Protein backbone atom coordinates (compact mmCIF):
# COMPACT_ATOMS: atom_id res chain seq x y z
CA UNK A 1 0.00 0.00 0.00
CA UNK A 2 1.31 3.42 -0.89
CA UNK A 3 1.82 5.82 2.00
CA UNK A 4 0.33 9.30 1.82
CA UNK A 5 2.77 11.99 0.72
CA UNK A 6 3.29 14.45 3.55
CA UNK A 7 6.03 16.87 2.48
CA UNK A 8 6.34 20.62 2.54
CA UNK A 9 7.80 22.57 -0.36
CA UNK A 10 11.02 23.13 1.57
CA UNK A 11 11.44 19.47 2.41
CA UNK A 12 10.84 18.47 -1.21
CA UNK A 13 13.52 20.88 -2.41
CA UNK A 14 15.94 19.76 0.28
CA UNK A 15 15.38 16.16 -0.77
CA UNK A 16 16.10 17.06 -4.40
CA UNK A 17 19.27 18.91 -3.44
CA UNK A 18 20.50 15.97 -1.35
CA UNK A 19 19.90 13.60 -4.23
CA UNK A 20 21.76 15.78 -6.70
CA UNK A 21 24.62 16.40 -4.25
CA UNK A 22 24.98 12.68 -3.54
CA UNK A 23 24.99 11.77 -7.21
CA UNK A 24 27.44 14.58 -7.97
CA UNK A 25 29.83 13.12 -5.40
CA UNK A 26 29.52 9.82 -7.20
CA UNK A 27 30.54 11.41 -10.49
CA UNK A 28 33.41 13.20 -8.78
CA UNK A 29 34.61 9.88 -7.38
CA UNK A 30 34.36 8.38 -10.87
CA UNK A 31 36.42 11.24 -12.30
CA UNK A 32 39.09 10.67 -9.64
CA UNK A 33 39.11 6.98 -10.51
CA UNK A 34 39.74 7.80 -14.17
CA UNK A 35 42.80 9.74 -13.08
CA UNK A 36 44.06 6.71 -11.17
CA UNK A 37 43.33 2.99 -11.36
CA UNK A 38 40.49 3.15 -13.90
CA UNK A 39 42.53 4.88 -16.59
CA UNK A 40 44.29 1.74 -17.84
CA UNK A 41 41.23 -0.51 -18.02
CA UNK A 42 39.20 2.26 -19.67
CA UNK A 43 41.81 2.69 -22.41
CA UNK A 44 41.99 -1.08 -22.81
CA UNK A 45 38.20 -1.27 -23.11
CA UNK A 46 38.15 1.35 -25.86
CA UNK A 47 40.92 -0.49 -27.73
CA UNK A 48 39.22 -3.87 -27.29
CA UNK A 49 35.86 -2.59 -28.54
CA UNK A 50 37.54 -0.76 -31.40
CA UNK A 51 39.30 -3.95 -32.56
CA UNK A 52 36.24 -6.19 -32.90
CA UNK A 53 34.66 -6.76 -36.29
CA UNK A 54 31.24 -7.57 -34.84
CA UNK A 55 28.91 -5.76 -32.47
CA UNK A 56 28.86 -4.70 -28.84
CA UNK A 57 26.28 -6.81 -27.00
CA UNK A 58 25.23 -4.89 -23.90
CA UNK A 59 23.61 -6.92 -21.13
CA UNK A 60 22.32 -6.52 -17.58
CA UNK A 61 19.26 -6.95 -15.41
CA UNK A 62 17.11 -4.63 -13.34
CA UNK A 63 18.11 -0.96 -13.34
CA UNK A 64 21.49 -1.88 -14.80
CA UNK A 65 19.59 -3.45 -17.68
CA UNK A 66 17.73 -0.22 -18.34
CA UNK A 67 21.04 1.64 -18.39
CA UNK A 68 22.40 -1.02 -20.73
CA UNK A 69 19.54 -0.58 -23.19
CA UNK A 70 20.20 3.16 -23.33
CA UNK A 71 23.95 2.64 -23.80
CA UNK A 72 23.39 0.15 -26.63
CA UNK A 73 21.33 2.79 -28.41
CA UNK A 74 24.06 5.38 -27.82
CA UNK A 75 26.78 3.10 -29.18
CA UNK A 76 24.71 2.27 -32.25
CA UNK A 77 23.92 5.90 -33.02
CA UNK A 78 27.56 6.99 -32.75
CA UNK A 79 29.17 4.48 -35.08
CA UNK A 80 29.65 1.42 -32.84
CA UNK A 81 27.17 -1.31 -33.90
CA UNK A 82 25.44 -2.53 -30.75
CA UNK A 83 22.23 -3.92 -29.30
CA UNK A 84 20.92 -4.93 -25.90
CA UNK A 85 20.30 -8.52 -24.78
CA UNK A 86 18.51 -8.96 -21.46
CA UNK A 87 20.52 -11.41 -19.35
CA UNK A 88 17.40 -13.35 -18.33
CA UNK A 89 16.29 -13.72 -21.96
CA UNK A 90 19.78 -14.92 -22.87
CA UNK A 91 19.07 -17.98 -20.74
CA UNK A 92 16.10 -18.81 -22.97
CA UNK A 93 17.55 -18.67 -26.46
CA UNK A 94 18.92 -15.16 -26.91
CA UNK A 95 22.49 -16.39 -26.49
CA UNK A 96 22.16 -17.30 -30.16
CA UNK A 97 22.17 -13.59 -30.94
CA UNK A 98 25.81 -13.33 -29.83
CA UNK A 99 28.34 -14.18 -32.55
CA UNK A 100 32.02 -15.05 -32.26
CA UNK A 101 33.12 -11.65 -33.62
CA UNK A 102 31.06 -9.75 -31.04
CA UNK A 103 31.97 -8.35 -27.62
CA UNK A 104 29.82 -8.48 -24.49
CA UNK A 105 29.57 -5.44 -22.24
CA UNK A 106 28.00 -6.61 -18.97
CA UNK A 107 26.67 -4.13 -16.41
CA UNK A 108 26.02 -5.09 -12.80
CA UNK A 109 26.63 -3.12 -9.61
CA UNK A 110 27.53 -6.10 -7.43
CA UNK A 111 28.58 -8.42 -10.25
CA UNK A 112 26.74 -11.40 -8.78
CA UNK A 113 23.39 -11.29 -10.61
CA UNK A 114 22.37 -14.90 -11.13
CA UNK A 115 20.93 -14.12 -14.56
CA UNK A 116 24.40 -13.15 -15.82
CA UNK A 117 25.95 -16.57 -15.22
CA UNK A 118 24.89 -18.12 -18.51
CA UNK A 119 26.03 -15.23 -20.64
CA UNK A 120 29.37 -15.07 -18.77
CA UNK A 121 29.89 -18.79 -19.32
CA UNK A 122 28.97 -18.44 -22.98
CA UNK A 123 31.62 -15.74 -23.54
CA UNK A 124 34.28 -17.89 -21.85
CA UNK A 125 33.30 -21.01 -23.80
CA UNK A 126 33.51 -19.31 -27.20
CA UNK A 127 36.33 -16.83 -26.43
CA UNK A 128 34.09 -13.79 -26.84
CA UNK A 129 35.64 -10.67 -25.22
CA UNK A 130 33.89 -9.67 -21.99
CA UNK A 131 34.05 -6.13 -20.62
CA UNK A 132 32.27 -5.39 -17.37
CA UNK A 133 31.09 -2.27 -15.54
CA UNK A 134 30.76 -3.13 -11.86
CA UNK A 135 31.49 -2.03 -8.31
CA UNK A 136 32.36 -5.59 -7.27
CA UNK A 137 36.10 -5.97 -7.60
CA UNK A 138 36.00 -9.55 -6.31
CA UNK A 139 32.71 -10.50 -7.94
CA UNK A 140 32.18 -13.44 -10.26
CA UNK A 141 31.64 -11.01 -13.14
CA UNK A 142 34.86 -9.11 -12.49
CA UNK A 143 36.94 -12.27 -12.14
CA UNK A 144 35.62 -13.65 -15.43
CA UNK A 145 36.02 -10.41 -17.43
CA UNK A 146 38.80 -9.60 -19.86
CA UNK A 147 38.50 -5.93 -18.92
CA UNK A 148 36.96 -4.65 -15.69
CA UNK A 149 35.76 -1.06 -15.46
CA UNK A 150 35.63 -0.85 -11.67
CA UNK A 151 33.20 1.89 -10.65
CA UNK A 152 33.60 3.39 -7.14
CA UNK A 153 31.07 2.00 -4.69
CA UNK A 154 29.57 5.32 -3.62
CA UNK A 155 26.54 6.11 -1.47
CA UNK A 156 23.20 5.74 -3.21
CA UNK A 157 20.97 8.83 -3.21
CA UNK A 158 18.14 6.68 -1.89
CA UNK A 159 18.01 7.35 1.90
CA UNK A 160 17.56 3.62 2.49
CA UNK A 161 20.63 2.87 0.42
CA UNK A 162 18.60 0.45 -1.69
CA UNK A 163 17.27 2.01 -4.89
CA UNK A 164 20.01 2.18 -7.56
CA UNK A 165 20.56 5.89 -8.14
CA UNK A 166 24.17 7.03 -7.80
CA UNK A 167 25.41 3.65 -9.05
CA UNK A 168 23.28 3.71 -12.20
CA UNK A 169 24.29 7.30 -12.92
CA UNK A 170 27.95 6.26 -12.79
CA UNK A 171 27.25 3.27 -15.04
CA UNK A 172 25.61 5.62 -17.51
CA UNK A 173 28.55 8.04 -17.35
CA UNK A 174 31.12 5.29 -17.95
CA UNK A 175 29.12 3.94 -20.89
CA UNK A 176 28.69 7.38 -22.43
CA UNK A 177 32.42 8.00 -21.97
CA UNK A 178 33.17 4.77 -23.85
CA UNK A 179 30.82 5.71 -26.69
CA UNK A 180 32.27 9.20 -27.05
CA UNK A 181 35.87 7.98 -26.87
CA UNK A 182 35.11 5.48 -29.64
CA UNK A 183 33.33 8.16 -31.65
CA UNK A 184 36.37 10.44 -31.45
CA UNK A 185 38.82 7.63 -32.14
CA UNK A 186 36.93 6.74 -35.32
CA UNK A 187 36.67 10.37 -36.48
CA UNK A 188 32.88 10.09 -36.50
CA UNK A 189 31.55 13.32 -38.05
CA UNK A 190 28.29 15.25 -37.93
CA UNK A 191 27.61 13.87 -41.41
CA UNK A 192 28.02 10.31 -40.13
CA UNK A 193 25.75 11.15 -37.20
CA UNK A 194 23.08 12.35 -39.62
CA UNK A 195 23.03 8.94 -41.33
CA UNK A 196 21.73 7.43 -38.07
CA UNK A 197 19.49 10.39 -37.14
CA UNK A 198 17.61 11.38 -40.32
CA UNK A 199 14.34 12.27 -38.58
CA UNK A 200 13.07 14.85 -36.14
CA UNK A 201 14.67 18.04 -34.92
CA UNK A 202 18.09 16.43 -34.59
CA UNK A 203 18.02 15.12 -38.14
CA UNK A 204 16.97 18.53 -39.42
CA UNK A 205 19.78 20.26 -37.55
CA UNK A 206 22.32 17.94 -39.21
CA UNK A 207 21.06 18.67 -42.72
CA UNK A 208 23.48 20.53 -44.98
CA UNK A 209 22.60 23.51 -47.15
CA UNK A 210 23.35 21.43 -50.25
CA UNK A 211 20.54 19.05 -49.27
CA UNK A 212 17.81 21.71 -49.33
CA UNK A 213 19.01 24.55 -51.58
CA UNK A 214 17.30 25.55 -54.81
CA UNK A 215 19.46 25.10 -57.91
CA UNK A 216 19.51 25.67 -61.66
CA UNK A 217 16.72 27.77 -63.12
CA UNK A 218 15.13 28.23 -59.69
CA UNK A 219 17.94 30.56 -58.61
CA UNK A 220 17.22 34.25 -59.37
CA UNK A 221 20.34 35.56 -61.10
CA UNK A 222 21.02 38.43 -63.51
CA UNK A 223 24.23 39.86 -65.00
CA UNK A 224 25.69 43.23 -64.08
CA UNK A 225 24.13 46.08 -66.00
CA UNK A 226 20.66 44.50 -66.04
CA UNK A 227 17.95 47.22 -66.10
CA UNK A 228 15.95 47.27 -62.90
CA UNK A 229 12.61 46.54 -64.67
CA UNK A 230 14.11 43.28 -65.98
CA UNK A 231 15.55 42.40 -62.57
CA UNK A 232 12.16 43.06 -60.94
CA UNK A 233 10.54 40.61 -63.35
CA UNK A 234 13.07 37.93 -62.37
CA UNK A 235 12.60 38.70 -58.69
CA UNK A 236 8.80 38.47 -58.87
CA UNK A 237 8.88 35.30 -60.99
CA UNK A 238 11.24 33.38 -58.68
CA UNK A 239 9.47 34.42 -55.43
CA UNK A 240 12.52 34.60 -53.18
CA UNK A 241 12.49 38.35 -52.53
CA UNK A 242 15.95 38.87 -54.02
CA UNK A 243 18.03 38.53 -57.14
CA UNK A 244 21.76 37.80 -57.30
CA UNK A 245 24.02 39.81 -59.59
CA UNK A 246 26.87 38.17 -61.54
CA UNK A 247 29.98 39.86 -62.91
CA UNK A 248 31.44 39.23 -66.35
CA UNK A 249 33.15 36.07 -65.10
CA UNK A 250 29.95 34.61 -63.70
CA UNK A 251 30.89 35.27 -60.09
CA UNK A 252 28.52 36.75 -57.54
CA UNK A 253 29.22 40.45 -57.08
CA UNK A 254 26.03 41.72 -55.49
CA UNK A 255 22.39 41.20 -54.57
CA UNK A 256 19.22 43.24 -55.01
CA UNK A 257 16.48 42.64 -52.46
CA UNK A 258 12.98 43.94 -52.02
CA UNK A 259 14.43 46.02 -49.21
CA UNK A 260 16.93 47.63 -51.59
CA UNK A 261 14.09 48.56 -53.91
CA UNK A 262 12.02 50.00 -51.05
CA UNK A 263 14.93 52.16 -50.00
CA UNK A 264 15.17 53.56 -53.53
CA UNK A 265 11.51 54.30 -54.19
CA UNK A 266 12.26 58.03 -54.34
CA UNK A 267 14.36 57.33 -57.44
CA UNK A 268 13.04 56.31 -60.85
CA UNK A 269 13.80 52.57 -60.83
CA UNK A 270 12.95 52.33 -64.51
CA UNK A 271 16.05 54.40 -65.30
CA UNK A 272 18.40 52.43 -63.02
CA UNK A 273 20.35 49.20 -63.37
CA UNK A 274 21.02 46.61 -60.68
CA UNK A 275 24.50 48.12 -60.25
CA UNK A 276 22.95 51.35 -58.97
CA UNK A 277 21.18 49.87 -55.94
CA UNK A 278 22.64 46.42 -55.28
CA UNK A 279 24.37 45.44 -52.06
CA UNK A 280 27.94 44.72 -53.11
CA UNK A 281 28.84 42.49 -50.18
CA UNK A 282 25.96 40.00 -50.07
CA UNK A 283 25.73 37.45 -47.29
CA UNK A 284 26.50 34.03 -48.75
CA UNK A 285 26.87 30.47 -47.54
CA UNK A 286 28.72 27.36 -48.72
CA UNK A 287 26.87 24.16 -49.70
CA UNK A 288 28.68 22.20 -46.97
CA UNK A 289 27.43 24.40 -44.14
CA UNK A 290 24.88 22.92 -41.74
CA UNK A 291 21.31 24.19 -42.01
CA UNK A 292 21.49 25.40 -38.41
CA UNK A 293 24.46 27.63 -39.28
CA UNK A 294 22.56 29.04 -42.26
CA UNK A 295 19.63 29.82 -39.98
CA UNK A 296 21.93 31.59 -37.53
CA UNK A 297 23.27 33.75 -40.37
CA UNK A 298 19.77 34.66 -41.53
CA UNK A 299 18.73 35.60 -38.01
CA UNK A 300 21.89 37.58 -37.32
CA UNK A 301 21.46 39.80 -40.37
CA UNK A 302 17.65 39.84 -40.41
CA UNK A 303 17.42 38.58 -43.98
CA UNK A 304 15.24 35.95 -45.63
CA UNK A 305 17.56 34.20 -48.09
CA UNK A 306 21.19 33.37 -48.78
CA UNK A 307 22.90 32.84 -52.11
CA UNK A 308 24.91 29.61 -52.00
CA UNK A 309 28.38 29.90 -53.57
CA UNK A 310 31.23 27.51 -54.27
CA UNK A 311 34.89 28.10 -53.44
CA UNK A 312 35.23 30.22 -56.60
CA UNK A 313 32.33 32.50 -55.51
CA UNK A 314 30.08 31.18 -58.26
CA UNK A 315 26.41 30.99 -57.35
CA UNK A 316 25.31 27.35 -57.17
CA UNK A 317 22.03 27.72 -55.31
CA UNK A 318 19.83 29.62 -52.89
CA UNK A 319 18.45 28.72 -49.48
CA UNK A 320 15.44 30.55 -48.06
CA UNK A 321 14.11 30.80 -44.53
CA UNK A 322 11.03 28.86 -45.65
CA UNK A 323 13.27 25.92 -46.64
CA UNK A 324 14.62 25.79 -43.10
CA UNK A 325 11.11 26.09 -41.73
CA UNK A 326 9.95 23.23 -43.92
CA UNK A 327 12.58 20.76 -42.63
CA UNK A 328 12.04 21.78 -39.01
CA UNK A 329 15.23 23.73 -38.28
CA UNK A 330 13.59 27.15 -37.98
Secondary structure, DSSP 8 states (H G I E B T S, - for coil): --------HHHHHHHHHHHHHHHHHHHHHHHHHHTTTHHHHHHHHHHHHHH-SS-EEEEE-HHHHHHHHHHHHHHHHTT--EEEEEHHHHTTTGGGG--TT-EEEEE-SSS--GGGHHHHHHHHHTT-EEEEEES-TTSHHHHH-SEEEE------SSTTS-S-SHHHHHHHHHHHHHHHHHHHHHT--HHHHHHH--SHHHHHHT-BHHHH-B-GGGS-EEETT-BHHHHHHHHHHHTSSEEEEE-TTSBEEEEEEHHHHHHTTTS-GGG-BHHHH-BSS--EEETTSBHHHHHHHHHHHT-SEEEEE-TT-BEEEEEEHHHHHHHT--
